[in-house]
Amino acid sequence: MEKKYNKVVLAYSGGLDTSVLIPWLKEHYGCEVIAVSGNVGQGTELDGLEEKALKTGASKLYIEDLTKDFVDDYIIPTMKAGATYEQYLLGTSFARPIIAKRIVDIALKEGADAICHGCTGKGNDQVRFELAIHAFAPQMDIIAPWRFWELNSREKEIEYAEAHNIPLKINKETNYSKDKNLWHLSHEGLDLELPSNAAPINKPGFLELGVSPEMAPDKPTYVTIHFEKGVPTAVDGEKLESVALIEKLNKLGGENGIGILDIVENRLVGMKSRGVYETPGGAILYAAHAKLEEITLDKETSHYKNQVALKFGELVYNGQWYTPLRKALSAFVDSTQETVTGDVKLKLYKGNIIPASVTSPYSLYSEDMATFNEDDCYDQADSAGFINLFGLPLKVRALNDQILYKKTGEHFPSVEK
C-alpha cells in the first residue's frame, strides 16, 4: 500500500515531467500539491507558469528568484576553479543544488510531508536534488515517480498530458529533453541518442542561445573582460553586475557561434549519454580567466590547481556541492585568485575564441627574462649546472646499467636501447 501524504512540495519547471506530476500526485496520494520553481535565468520558460500550475491542480506556486545567488555563489566559484566535467561547463549541475535548497526551505515552512521531483532514474539530476535535500532536511521523504510509475517513457507522459488536458510546448516530434538557465542550454534525446547522427545545429530552432559557427558573421568581434581577484567585473570597459555581465557575453558569444559542445559523457549513474550544450558566455569567461591565470599564477600553483579543478568538476557534476570537500576546495581556489586581476582581450570568430592580449599589474611574465636578445639578468651558463643536477638520476642509472651489462650481459629493466 502506498504511503499517504497530506502535503507534497513539487520541484516544478512546467516541462513535460513536472506538468504531468501535479495531477498524477493528486490521483495517487490524494494530497495537496505545492509547486516550487527556481528562477535561475531560464527567461520565457517561466511565462504563464503560475496559471498552468494552478489549472492542473496545484494549490499554489512559488517562483523564487535565485539568479544572482546562482551566479555569485555557484557559477563564479566554479569558473574560478576552472572546473569542467569532460569539457562540459556544468550548467545544469550547479543549478540543481541551489534550487533544491530553496525547495527544502519552502517544504519546511509549509509543513510538507514529502518533496517530489521529476528526475528520471537514469539521470544525474536525481542525485543532485536528493543530496541537497539530505543535507538540509535529512528526515524528509522523497517521491521520485520515474523509479516506479506507469508513465515510463516521454511518449506515455505526452499521452497522459493530452488525456488530462495539460498544455505542453512540445509534441512527439519536437520532444528533445532540454534544460535552460542563465549559463547554458542542454539538448538530449531524439536523434541525438545516436552518436552516428550529426547534431542538427544548423536546423532552424534547434539552437536557442546563438547560431552555428557557419551562420556567424564573417567579421570577427573583439571583447575585453576585466577581472578582480578572479571575478569578472567589466566588459569593454563597462562595469556590470554579475547577471548582466553574463547576459552580455551570452549575446556576444551566441552571435559568433561560441560555446557549442557536442559530447558523449559518462553519467554518474554509469551509462554514457550524448548531449549538445550551448554555453556562449561561459565559454568566453572560461577562456579569458584561463588566459589571465597564465601570467598571474606561478607554475606550481597553476599545475596543482589543474588537479583541483578536475576534482572540483567531479564534485559539482555528482551533486556534491554541499560537502566539506567542495567547501575546502573553494577556499583553496579563492587563495589562488588573489593576483588574478587584469584585462583579457579575445577575438570571437565563427565558433573560435582567439586570445588577442592579456595584461595584469601582477603579471609574472618578464620580457627581460624571456627575450632572445642580449640581457643582463640571466646567465645562460648557469643552465649547464641546472641540467647536470636535474638529470643526475638518469646519469646514475645509465652508469649503473653499464656496470650491470658488463657483469651479466643484461640491462636494467625498462632501459631503452
Contacts in CASP RR format, 6 or more apart in sequence:
PFRMAT RR
TARGET T0000
AUTHOR 0000-0000-0000
METHOD contacts of the structure
MODEL  1
MEKKYNKVVLAYSGGLDTSVLIPWLKEHYGCEVIAVSGNVGQGTELDGLE
EKALKTGASKLYIEDLTKDFVDDYIIPTMKAGATYEQYLLGTSFARPIIA
KRIVDIALKEGADAICHGCTGKGNDQVRFELAIHAFAPQMDIIAPWRFWE
LNSREKEIEYAEAHNIPLKINKETNYSKDKNLWHLSHEGLDLELPSNAAP
INKPGFLELGVSPEMAPDKPTYVTIHFEKGVPTAVDGEKLESVALIEKLN
KLGGENGIGILDIVENRLVGMKSRGVYETPGGAILYAAHAKLEEITLDKE
TSHYKNQVALKFGELVYNGQWYTPLRKALSAFVDSTQETVTGDVKLKLYK
GNIIPASVTSPYSLYSEDMATFNEDDCYDQADSAGFINLFGLPLKVRALN
DQILYKKTGEHFPSVEK
2 28 0 8 1.000
2 29 0 8 1.000
3 141 0 8 1.000
4 29 0 8 1.000
4 30 0 8 1.000
4 31 0 8 1.000
5 29 0 8 1.000
5 30 0 8 1.000
5 31 0 8 1.000
5 113 0 8 1.000
5 114 0 8 1.000
5 141 0 8 1.000
5 143 0 8 1.000
6 31 0 8 1.000
6 32 0 8 1.000
6 113 0 8 1.000
7 31 0 8 1.000
7 32 0 8 1.000
7 34 0 8 1.000
7 110 0 8 1.000
7 111 0 8 1.000
7 112 0 8 1.000
7 113 0 8 1.000
8 25 0 8 1.000
8 29 0 8 1.000
8 31 0 8 1.000
8 32 0 8 1.000
8 33 0 8 1.000
8 34 0 8 1.000
8 112 0 8 1.000
8 113 0 8 1.000
8 114 0 8 1.000
8 115 0 8 1.000
8 116 0 8 1.000
8 143 0 8 1.000
9 34 0 8 1.000
9 35 0 8 1.000
9 36 0 8 1.000
9 103 0 8 1.000
9 106 0 8 1.000
9 107 0 8 1.000
9 110 0 8 1.000
9 112 0 8 1.000
9 114 0 8 1.000
9 115 0 8 1.000
9 116 0 8 1.000
10 18 0 8 1.000
10 21 0 8 1.000
10 22 0 8 1.000
10 25 0 8 1.000
10 33 0 8 1.000
10 34 0 8 1.000
10 35 0 8 1.000
10 36 0 8 1.000
10 58 0 8 1.000
10 115 0 8 1.000
10 116 0 8 1.000
10 117 0 8 1.000
11 18 0 8 1.000
11 36 0 8 1.000
11 99 0 8 1.000
11 100 0 8 1.000
11 103 0 8 1.000
11 115 0 8 1.000
11 116 0 8 1.000
11 117 0 8 1.000
11 118 0 8 1.000
11 129 0 8 1.000
12 18 0 8 1.000
12 21 0 8 1.000
12 22 0 8 1.000
12 35 0 8 1.000
12 36 0 8 1.000
12 37 0 8 1.000
12 49 0 8 1.000
12 53 0 8 1.000
12 58 0 8 1.000
12 61 0 8 1.000
13 37 0 8 1.000
13 45 0 8 1.000
14 37 0 8 1.000
14 45 0 8 1.000
14 49 0 8 1.000
14 52 0 8 1.000
14 53 0 8 1.000
15 168 0 8 1.000
15 169 0 8 1.000
16 154 0 8 1.000
16 157 0 8 1.000
16 158 0 8 1.000
16 161 0 8 1.000
16 168 0 8 1.000
16 170 0 8 1.000
16 175 0 8 1.000
17 118 0 8 1.000
17 119 0 8 1.000
17 120 0 8 1.000
17 146 0 8 1.000
17 157 0 8 1.000
18 35 0 8 1.000
18 118 0 8 1.000
19 52 0 8 1.000
19 56 0 8 1.000
19 161 0 8 1.000
19 166 0 8 1.000
19 167 0 8 1.000
19 168 0 8 1.000
20 151 0 8 1.000
20 157 0 8 1.000
20 160 0 8 1.000
20 161 0 8 1.000
20 164 0 8 1.000
20 166 0 8 1.000
21 116 0 8 1.000
21 118 0 8 1.000
21 145 0 8 1.000
22 33 0 8 1.000
22 35 0 8 1.000
22 53 0 8 1.000
22 56 0 8 1.000
22 57 0 8 1.000
22 58 0 8 1.000
23 56 0 8 1.000
23 57 0 8 1.000
23 164 0 8 1.000
23 166 0 8 1.000
24 145 0 8 1.000
24 149 0 8 1.000
24 151 0 8 1.000
24 160 0 8 1.000
25 31 0 8 1.000
25 33 0 8 1.000
25 116 0 8 1.000
25 143 0 8 1.000
25 145 0 8 1.000
26 33 0 8 1.000
26 57 0 8 1.000
31 113 0 8 1.000
32 59 0 8 1.000
33 57 0 8 1.000
33 58 0 8 1.000
33 59 0 8 1.000
34 58 0 8 1.000
34 59 0 8 1.000
34 60 0 8 1.000
34 61 0 8 1.000
34 62 0 8 1.000
34 106 0 8 1.000
34 110 0 8 1.000
34 112 0 8 1.000
35 53 0 8 1.000
35 58 0 8 1.000
35 60 0 8 1.000
35 61 0 8 1.000
35 62 0 8 1.000
36 61 0 8 1.000
36 62 0 8 1.000
36 64 0 8 1.000
36 102 0 8 1.000
36 103 0 8 1.000
36 106 0 8 1.000
37 46 0 8 1.000
37 49 0 8 1.000
37 61 0 8 1.000
37 62 0 8 1.000
37 63 0 8 1.000
37 64 0 8 1.000
38 63 0 8 1.000
38 64 0 8 1.000
38 65 0 8 1.000
38 66 0 8 1.000
38 99 0 8 1.000
38 102 0 8 1.000
39 46 0 8 1.000
39 63 0 8 1.000
39 64 0 8 1.000
39 65 0 8 1.000
39 66 0 8 1.000
39 67 0 8 1.000
40 66 0 8 1.000
40 67 0 8 1.000
40 70 0 8 1.000
40 95 0 8 1.000
40 98 0 8 1.000
40 99 0 8 1.000
40 181 0 8 1.000
40 182 0 8 1.000
41 67 0 8 1.000
41 70 0 8 1.000
41 180 0 8 1.000
41 181 0 8 1.000
41 182 0 8 1.000
42 180 0 8 1.000
42 181 0 8 1.000
42 182 0 8 1.000
43 180 0 8 1.000
45 180 0 8 1.000
46 63 0 8 1.000
49 61 0 8 1.000
49 63 0 8 1.000
50 61 0 8 1.000
50 63 0 8 1.000
52 167 0 8 1.000
53 61 0 8 1.000
54 60 0 8 1.000
54 61 0 8 1.000
56 164 0 8 1.000
56 166 0 8 1.000
62 106 0 8 1.000
64 102 0 8 1.000
64 106 0 8 1.000
66 98 0 8 1.000
66 99 0 8 1.000
66 102 0 8 1.000
67 182 0 8 1.000
67 243 0 8 1.000
68 241 0 8 1.000
68 242 0 8 1.000
68 243 0 8 1.000
69 98 0 8 1.000
70 94 0 8 1.000
70 95 0 8 1.000
70 98 0 8 1.000
70 181 0 8 1.000
70 182 0 8 1.000
71 182 0 8 1.000
71 242 0 8 1.000
71 243 0 8 1.000
71 246 0 8 1.000
72 242 0 8 1.000
73 98 0 8 1.000
74 94 0 8 1.000
74 95 0 8 1.000
74 97 0 8 1.000
74 98 0 8 1.000
74 321 0 8 1.000
75 94 0 8 1.000
75 182 0 8 1.000
75 183 0 8 1.000
75 246 0 8 1.000
76 231 0 8 1.000
76 232 0 8 1.000
76 242 0 8 1.000
77 330 0 8 1.000
77 333 0 8 1.000
78 90 0 8 1.000
78 94 0 8 1.000
78 312 0 8 1.000
78 313 0 8 1.000
78 316 0 8 1.000
79 282 0 8 1.000
79 285 0 8 1.000
79 286 0 8 1.000
79 289 0 8 1.000
80 230 0 8 1.000
80 231 0 8 1.000
80 289 0 8 1.000
80 333 0 8 1.000
80 334 0 8 1.000
80 337 0 8 1.000
80 340 0 8 1.000
81 305 0 8 1.000
81 308 0 8 1.000
81 309 0 8 1.000
81 312 0 8 1.000
81 313 0 8 1.000
81 329 0 8 1.000
81 330 0 8 1.000
81 333 0 8 1.000
82 286 0 8 1.000
82 289 0 8 1.000
82 290 0 8 1.000
82 305 0 8 1.000
82 309 0 8 1.000
82 312 0 8 1.000
83 90 0 8 1.000
83 309 0 8 1.000
83 310 0 8 1.000
83 312 0 8 1.000
83 313 0 8 1.000
83 316 0 8 1.000
84 90 0 8 1.000
84 286 0 8 1.000
84 309 0 8 1.000
84 313 0 8 1.000
85 93 0 8 1.000
85 265 0 8 1.000
85 313 0 8 1.000
85 314 0 8 1.000
85 316 0 8 1.000
85 317 0 8 1.000
86 263 0 8 1.000
86 265 0 8 1.000
86 266 0 8 1.000
87 261 0 8 1.000
87 263 0 8 1.000
88 261 0 8 1.000
88 263 0 8 1.000
88 265 0 8 1.000
88 277 0 8 1.000
88 317 0 8 1.000
89 183 0 8 1.000
89 184 0 8 1.000
89 261 0 8 1.000
89 277 0 8 1.000
89 279 0 8 1.000
89 282 0 8 1.000
89 283 0 8 1.000
89 286 0 8 1.000
90 313 0 8 1.000
90 316 0 8 1.000
90 317 0 8 1.000
91 181 0 8 1.000
91 183 0 8 1.000
91 184 0 8 1.000
91 186 0 8 1.000
91 277 0 8 1.000
91 279 0 8 1.000
92 124 0 8 1.000
92 125 0 8 1.000
92 179 0 8 1.000
92 181 0 8 1.000
92 184 0 8 1.000
92 186 0 8 1.000
93 124 0 8 1.000
93 128 0 8 1.000
93 316 0 8 1.000
93 317 0 8 1.000
93 319 0 8 1.000
94 316 0 8 1.000
94 321 0 8 1.000
95 179 0 8 1.000
95 181 0 8 1.000
95 183 0 8 1.000
96 125 0 8 1.000
96 128 0 8 1.000
96 129 0 8 1.000
96 132 0 8 1.000
96 319 0 8 1.000
97 128 0 8 1.000
97 131 0 8 1.000
97 132 0 8 1.000
97 319 0 8 1.000
97 321 0 8 1.000
97 322 0 8 1.000
99 129 0 8 1.000
100 128 0 8 1.000
100 129 0 8 1.000
100 130 0 8 1.000
100 132 0 8 1.000
100 133 0 8 1.000
101 132 0 8 1.000
101 135 0 8 1.000
101 136 0 8 1.000
101 322 0 8 1.000
103 115 0 8 1.000
103 133 0 8 1.000
104 115 0 8 1.000
104 132 0 8 1.000
104 133 0 8 1.000
104 136 0 8 1.000
104 137 0 8 1.000
104 140 0 8 1.000
105 136 0 8 1.000
106 112 0 8 1.000
107 115 0 8 1.000
107 137 0 8 1.000
107 140 0 8 1.000
108 137 0 8 1.000
112 140 0 8 1.000
113 141 0 8 1.000
114 140 0 8 1.000
114 141 0 8 1.000
114 142 0 8 1.000
114 143 0 8 1.000
115 133 0 8 1.000
115 137 0 8 1.000
115 140 0 8 1.000
115 141 0 8 1.000
115 142 0 8 1.000
115 143 0 8 1.000
116 142 0 8 1.000
116 143 0 8 1.000
116 144 0 8 1.000
116 145 0 8 1.000
117 125 0 8 1.000
117 126 0 8 1.000
117 129 0 8 1.000
117 130 0 8 1.000
117 142 0 8 1.000
117 143 0 8 1.000
117 144 0 8 1.000
118 144 0 8 1.000
118 145 0 8 1.000
118 146 0 8 1.000
119 125 0 8 1.000
119 126 0 8 1.000
119 129 0 8 1.000
119 144 0 8 1.000
119 146 0 8 1.000
120 126 0 8 1.000
120 146 0 8 1.000
121 144 0 8 1.000
121 146 0 8 1.000
121 147 0 8 1.000
121 269 0 8 1.000
122 267 0 8 1.000
122 269 0 8 1.000
122 271 0 8 1.000
123 267 0 8 1.000
123 268 0 8 1.000
123 269 0 8 1.000
123 273 0 8 1.000
124 267 0 8 1.000
124 268 0 8 1.000
124 269 0 8 1.000
124 317 0 8 1.000
124 318 0 8 1.000
124 319 0 8 1.000
126 144 0 8 1.000
126 146 0 8 1.000
127 268 0 8 1.000
127 269 0 8 1.000
127 318 0 8 1.000
127 319 0 8 1.000
128 318 0 8 1.000
128 319 0 8 1.000
128 321 0 8 1.000
130 142 0 8 1.000
130 144 0 8 1.000
131 319 0 8 1.000
131 320 0 8 1.000
131 322 0 8 1.000
132 319 0 8 1.000
132 321 0 8 1.000
132 322 0 8 1.000
133 140 0 8 1.000
133 142 0 8 1.000
135 322 0 8 1.000
136 322 0 8 1.000
145 151 0 8 1.000
146 152 0 8 1.000
150 156 0 8 1.000
151 157 0 8 1.000
151 160 0 8 1.000
154 175 0 8 1.000
154 177 0 8 1.000
155 172 0 8 1.000
155 175 0 8 1.000
158 168 0 8 1.000
158 170 0 8 1.000
158 171 0 8 1.000
158 172 0 8 1.000
158 175 0 8 1.000
160 166 0 8 1.000
161 168 0 8 1.000
170 176 0 8 1.000
175 189 0 8 1.000
175 190 0 8 1.000
176 187 0 8 1.000
176 188 0 8 1.000
176 189 0 8 1.000
176 190 0 8 1.000
176 192 0 8 1.000
177 186 0 8 1.000
177 187 0 8 1.000
177 188 0 8 1.000
177 189 0 8 1.000
178 185 0 8 1.000
178 186 0 8 1.000
178 187 0 8 1.000
178 188 0 8 1.000
179 185 0 8 1.000
179 186 0 8 1.000
180 186 0 8 1.000
180 208 0 8 1.000
182 243 0 8 1.000
182 246 0 8 1.000
182 247 0 8 1.000
182 250 0 8 1.000
183 246 0 8 1.000
183 279 0 8 1.000
183 281 0 8 1.000
183 282 0 8 1.000
184 209 0 8 1.000
184 277 0 8 1.000
184 278 0 8 1.000
184 279 0 8 1.000
184 282 0 8 1.000
185 208 0 8 1.000
185 209 0 8 1.000
185 277 0 8 1.000
185 278 0 8 1.000
186 275 0 8 1.000
186 276 0 8 1.000
186 277 0 8 1.000
186 278 0 8 1.000
187 199 0 8 1.000
187 206 0 8 1.000
187 275 0 8 1.000
187 276 0 8 1.000
187 277 0 8 1.000
187 278 0 8 1.000
188 273 0 8 1.000
188 274 0 8 1.000
188 275 0 8 1.000
188 276 0 8 1.000
189 274 0 8 1.000
189 275 0 8 1.000
191 197 0 8 1.000
191 200 0 8 1.000
192 199 0 8 1.000
192 274 0 8 1.000
192 275 0 8 1.000
192 276 0 8 1.000
193 274 0 8 1.000
194 274 0 8 1.000
195 264 0 8 1.000
195 274 0 8 1.000
199 262 0 8 1.000
199 276 0 8 1.000
200 206 0 8 1.000
201 207 0 8 1.000
201 212 0 8 1.000
201 260 0 8 1.000
201 262 0 8 1.000
201 276 0 8 1.000
202 212 0 8 1.000
202 214 0 8 1.000
202 215 0 8 1.000
207 260 0 8 1.000
207 278 0 8 1.000
208 278 0 8 1.000
209 250 0 8 1.000
209 254 0 8 1.000
209 278 0 8 1.000
209 279 0 8 1.000
209 280 0 8 1.000
210 253 0 8 1.000
210 254 0 8 1.000
210 255 0 8 1.000
210 257 0 8 1.000
210 278 0 8 1.000
210 280 0 8 1.000
211 254 0 8 1.000
211 255 0 8 1.000
211 257 0 8 1.000
212 257 0 8 1.000
212 260 0 8 1.000
213 257 0 8 1.000
213 260 0 8 1.000
213 350 0 8 1.000
213 351 0 8 1.000
213 352 0 8 1.000
214 350 0 8 1.000
215 257 0 8 1.000
216 255 0 8 1.000
216 256 0 8 1.000
216 257 0 8 1.000
216 349 0 8 1.000
216 350 0 8 1.000
216 351 0 8 1.000
217 255 0 8 1.000
217 256 0 8 1.000
218 350 0 8 1.000
220 256 0 8 1.000
220 347 0 8 1.000
220 348 0 8 1.000
220 349 0 8 1.000
220 354 0 8 1.000
221 252 0 8 1.000
221 253 0 8 1.000
221 255 0 8 1.000
221 256 0 8 1.000
221 347 0 8 1.000
221 348 0 8 1.000
221 349 0 8 1.000
222 345 0 8 1.000
222 346 0 8 1.000
222 347 0 8 1.000
222 348 0 8 1.000
222 356 0 8 1.000
223 235 0 8 1.000
223 236 0 8 1.000
223 249 0 8 1.000
223 252 0 8 1.000
223 284 0 8 1.000
223 345 0 8 1.000
223 346 0 8 1.000
223 348 0 8 1.000
224 235 0 8 1.000
224 236 0 8 1.000
224 237 0 8 1.000
224 343 0 8 1.000
224 344 0 8 1.000
224 345 0 8 1.000
224 346 0 8 1.000
225 232 0 8 1.000
225 234 0 8 1.000
225 235 0 8 1.000
225 249 0 8 1.000
225 284 0 8 1.000
225 285 0 8 1.000
225 288 0 8 1.000
225 343 0 8 1.000
225 344 0 8 1.000
225 346 0 8 1.000
226 232 0 8 1.000
226 233 0 8 1.000
226 234 0 8 1.000
226 235 0 8 1.000
226 237 0 8 1.000
226 342 0 8 1.000
226 343 0 8 1.000
227 233 0 8 1.000
227 288 0 8 1.000
227 289 0 8 1.000
227 292 0 8 1.000
227 340 0 8 1.000
227 341 0 8 1.000
227 342 0 8 1.000
227 343 0 8 1.000
227 344 0 8 1.000
228 341 0 8 1.000
228 342 0 8 1.000
229 337 0 8 1.000
229 338 0 8 1.000
229 339 0 8 1.000
229 340 0 8 1.000
229 341 0 8 1.000
230 289 0 8 1.000
230 292 0 8 1.000
230 337 0 8 1.000
230 340 0 8 1.000
230 341 0 8 1.000
231 242 0 8 1.000
231 337 0 8 1.000
232 242 0 8 1.000
232 245 0 8 1.000
232 285 0 8 1.000
232 288 0 8 1.000
232 289 0 8 1.000
233 239 0 8 1.000
233 240 0 8 1.000
233 245 0 8 1.000
234 240 0 8 1.000
234 245 0 8 1.000
235 245 0 8 1.000
235 248 0 8 1.000
235 249 0 8 1.000
240 248 0 8 1.000
246 281 0 8 1.000
246 282 0 8 1.000
246 285 0 8 1.000
249 280 0 8 1.000
249 281 0 8 1.000
249 282 0 8 1.000
249 284 0 8 1.000
249 285 0 8 1.000
250 280 0 8 1.000
250 281 0 8 1.000
250 282 0 8 1.000
251 280 0 8 1.000
252 258 0 8 1.000
252 280 0 8 1.000
252 281 0 8 1.000
252 284 0 8 1.000
252 348 0 8 1.000
253 259 0 8 1.000
253 280 0 8 1.000
253 281 0 8 1.000
253 283 0 8 1.000
253 284 0 8 1.000
253 348 0 8 1.000
254 278 0 8 1.000
254 280 0 8 1.000
254 281 0 8 1.000
256 280 0 8 1.000
256 348 0 8 1.000
256 349 0 8 1.000
256 350 0 8 1.000
256 351 0 8 1.000
257 280 0 8 1.000
257 350 0 8 1.000
257 351 0 8 1.000
258 280 0 8 1.000
258 281 0 8 1.000
258 283 0 8 1.000
258 284 0 8 1.000
258 348 0 8 1.000
258 351 0 8 1.000
258 352 0 8 1.000
258 353 0 8 1.000
259 277 0 8 1.000
259 278 0 8 1.000
259 279 0 8 1.000
259 280 0 8 1.000
259 281 0 8 1.000
259 282 0 8 1.000
259 283 0 8 1.000
259 351 0 8 1.000
260 276 0 8 1.000
260 277 0 8 1.000
260 278 0 8 1.000
260 351 0 8 1.000
261 276 0 8 1.000
261 277 0 8 1.000
261 279 0 8 1.000
262 274 0 8 1.000
262 275 0 8 1.000
262 276 0 8 1.000
262 277 0 8 1.000
263 274 0 8 1.000
263 275 0 8 1.000
263 277 0 8 1.000
264 272 0 8 1.000
264 273 0 8 1.000
264 274 0 8 1.000
264 275 0 8 1.000
265 272 0 8 1.000
265 273 0 8 1.000
265 274 0 8 1.000
265 275 0 8 1.000
266 272 0 8 1.000
267 273 0 8 1.000
268 317 0 8 1.000
268 318 0 8 1.000
268 319 0 8 1.000
283 353 0 8 1.000
284 346 0 8 1.000
284 348 0 8 1.000
284 353 0 8 1.000
287 346 0 8 1.000
287 353 0 8 1.000
287 355 0 8 1.000
288 344 0 8 1.000
288 346 0 8 1.000
289 340 0 8 1.000
289 344 0 8 1.000
291 344 0 8 1.000
291 346 0 8 1.000
291 355 0 8 1.000
291 358 0 8 1.000
292 340 0 8 1.000
292 342 0 8 1.000
292 344 0 8 1.000
292 358 0 8 1.000
292 360 0 8 1.000
293 302 0 8 1.000
293 305 0 8 1.000
293 340 0 8 1.000
294 302 0 8 1.000
294 358 0 8 1.000
295 358 0 8 1.000
295 360 0 8 1.000
295 363 0 8 1.000
295 364 0 8 1.000
295 365 0 8 1.000
296 339 0 8 1.000
296 340 0 8 1.000
296 341 0 8 1.000
296 342 0 8 1.000
296 360 0 8 1.000
296 362 0 8 1.000
296 363 0 8 1.000
296 364 0 8 1.000
297 305 0 8 1.000
297 336 0 8 1.000
297 339 0 8 1.000
297 340 0 8 1.000
297 364 0 8 1.000
298 364 0 8 1.000
301 336 0 8 1.000
305 332 0 8 1.000
305 333 0 8 1.000
305 336 0 8 1.000
308 329 0 8 1.000
308 332 0 8 1.000
308 333 0 8 1.000
311 325 0 8 1.000
311 329 0 8 1.000
312 326 0 8 1.000
312 329 0 8 1.000
312 330 0 8 1.000
312 333 0 8 1.000
315 321 0 8 1.000
315 323 0 8 1.000
315 325 0 8 1.000
315 326 0 8 1.000
315 329 0 8 1.000
316 326 0 8 1.000
320 326 0 8 1.000
339 360 0 8 1.000
339 362 0 8 1.000
340 360 0 8 1.000
340 362 0 8 1.000
341 360 0 8 1.000
341 361 0 8 1.000
341 362 0 8 1.000
342 358 0 8 1.000
342 359 0 8 1.000
342 360 0 8 1.000
342 361 0 8 1.000
342 362 0 8 1.000
343 357 0 8 1.000
343 358 0 8 1.000
343 359 0 8 1.000
343 360 0 8 1.000
344 355 0 8 1.000
344 357 0 8 1.000
344 358 0 8 1.000
345 355 0 8 1.000
345 356 0 8 1.000
345 357 0 8 1.000
345 358 0 8 1.000
346 353 0 8 1.000
346 354 0 8 1.000
346 355 0 8 1.000
346 356 0 8 1.000
347 353 0 8 1.000
347 354 0 8 1.000
347 355 0 8 1.000
347 356 0 8 1.000
348 354 0 8 1.000
366 377 0 8 1.000
368 375 0 8 1.000
368 377 0 8 1.000
369 375 0 8 1.000
369 377 0 8 1.000
369 378 0 8 1.000
388 395 0 8 1.000
397 412 0 8 1.000
397 415 0 8 1.000
398 415 0 8 1.000
400 412 0 8 1.000
401 411 0 8 1.000
401 412 0 8 1.000
401 415 0 8 1.000
404 410 0 8 1.000
404 411 0 8 1.000
404 412 0 8 1.000
405 411 0 8 1.000
411 417 0 8 1.000
END
